[in-house]
Amino acid sequence: MIDLNSHILPGLDDGPEMMEESIEMAKTAVEQGIDTMVATPYHFHRKYNNPKSLILQKTAQLNDELFQQGIDLTVLPGQEIKVNRDMDTLKDELLPINQNSGYVFLELPNHDLPHYTSQVMYDIQMLGYKPVLVHPERNETLREHPNELYNFVRNGAITLVTAASIAGKLGREVQKFSYQMIEFNLAHLVASDARDRKKRGFFMKEAYNKIERKFGADLMYQFMENAHVVLEGEMVYAEPPERIRTKKRLGIF
C-alpha cells in the first residue's frame, strides 16, 4: 500500500521531533500494510519552511535508518505547500511528489477559501505541474459551497482525501462531505496525513474498507492504483466531475 501524504520526517514541522519517533511511525505504517510512504513536510507555512534540498537530505537520512533497522518501508520525498499568491516566486523550491512526478501538493486553510485560489491552480499548471488539493473536505467554505470544489476539479485540480476523514475520525460532517466527494467524482486519492502513531495516525485500512463497503471494490482499487500512478508521474484515472446534489426531503405541507 502507498501513502502519499505524511509528516514522518523528524524536526521539520508538527510531525515527530526526533528520529526515534519517526521510526516508531514507520513501524506502525508497516503494520497497516504500507510499504511506500511520501514525506510531505510543510513549506511556505506561517510556522514552517522546508525547501527542496532540506527535504531530500532528511528523507535520505530516514531511509538509511530504516534500512539499518531492517524496517521494510521506503520513504519518498514530497512537500505540502500552503496556497499563496506568490507561487511563481517559489518555483525553484517546489518539490513535486517523488521529486519528478509533476504533482504538487497544495493545502488550503481549514476555514476560509483565499480569493486567489483559482489563480494559484492556473499558475501551477502554467509552470508545468499538476496541482493536488490535500484534504479539501476539511475546509469549511468548500463544505458550505461545494460548487467551488467542482470548479477546481473541472479546471484540472486533483484532490486527496485524508483517510481519517473517510474513517470518521474527524467528525460526521467531514465524513459526509468525503463520501459526497467520492460519489460525485470529486475525489481522486486517499492518504493518511499522519503525524504520529495514534491520535493523528494512518487509518488507511479503515478508510479503504469503508470505501469498499459503500462504493464497491472497483472504486477502492481505483484509489489504490491512482497512488501508484502519481508516483510514476502519469495522469490519475478520474470520471468527469459532477456537482454535488443533495437529496430533497419530501414533506406534507
Residue, then its C-alpha position, 0 to 999 in steps of 0.5 A: m500500500i502507498d501513502l502519499n501524504s505524511h509528516i514522518l520526517p523528524g524536526l521539520d514541522d508538527g510531525p515527530e521531533m526526533m528520529e526515534e519517533s519517526i521510526e516508531m511511525a514507520k513501524t506502525a505504517v508497516e503494520q497497516g500494510i504500507d510499504t511506500m510512504v511520501a514525506t510531505p513536510y510543510h513549506f511556505h507555512r506561517k510556522y514552517n519552511n522546508p525547501k527542496s534540498l532540506i527535504l531530500q537530505k532528511t528523507a535520505q537520512l530516514n531511509d538509511e535508518l530504516f534500512q539499518q533497522g531492517i524496517d521494510l518501508t521506503v520513504l519518498p520525498g514530497q512537500e505540502i505547500k500552503v496556497n499563496r499568491d506568490m507561487d511563481t516566486l517559489k518555483d525553484e523550491l517546489l518539490p513535486i511528489n517523488q521529486n519528478s512526478g509533476y504533482v504538487f501538493l497544495e493545502l488550503p486553510n481549514h476555514d476560509l477559501p483565499h480569493y486567489t485560489s483559482q489563480v494559484m491552480y492556473d499558475i501551477q499548471m502554467l509552470g508545468y505541474k499538476p496541482v493536488l488539493v490535500h484534504p479539501e473536505r476539511n475546509e469549511t467554505l468548500r463544505e458550505h459551497p461545494n460548487e467551488l470544489y467542482n470548479f477546481v476539479r473541472n479546471g484540472a485540480i486533483t484532490l486527496v482525501t485524508a483517510a481519517s476523514i473517510a474513517g470518521k475520525l474527524g467528525r460526521e460532517v467531514q465524513k459526509f462531505s468525503y463520501q459526497m466527494i467520492e460519489f460525485n467524482l470529486a475525489h481522486l486519492v486517499a492518504s493518511d496525513a499522519r503525524d504520529r502513531k495514534k491520535r493523528g495516525f494512518f487509518m488507511k485500512e479503515a478508510y479503504n474498507k469503508i470505501e469498499r463497503k459503500f462504493g464497491a471494490d472497483l472504486m477502492y482499487q481505483f484509489m489504490e492504483n491512482a497512488h501508484v500512478v502519481l508516483e510514476g508521474e502519469m495522469v490519475y484515472a478520474e470520471p468527469p466531475e459532477r456537482i454535488r446534489t443533495k437529496k430533497r426531503l419530501g414533506i406534507f405541507 
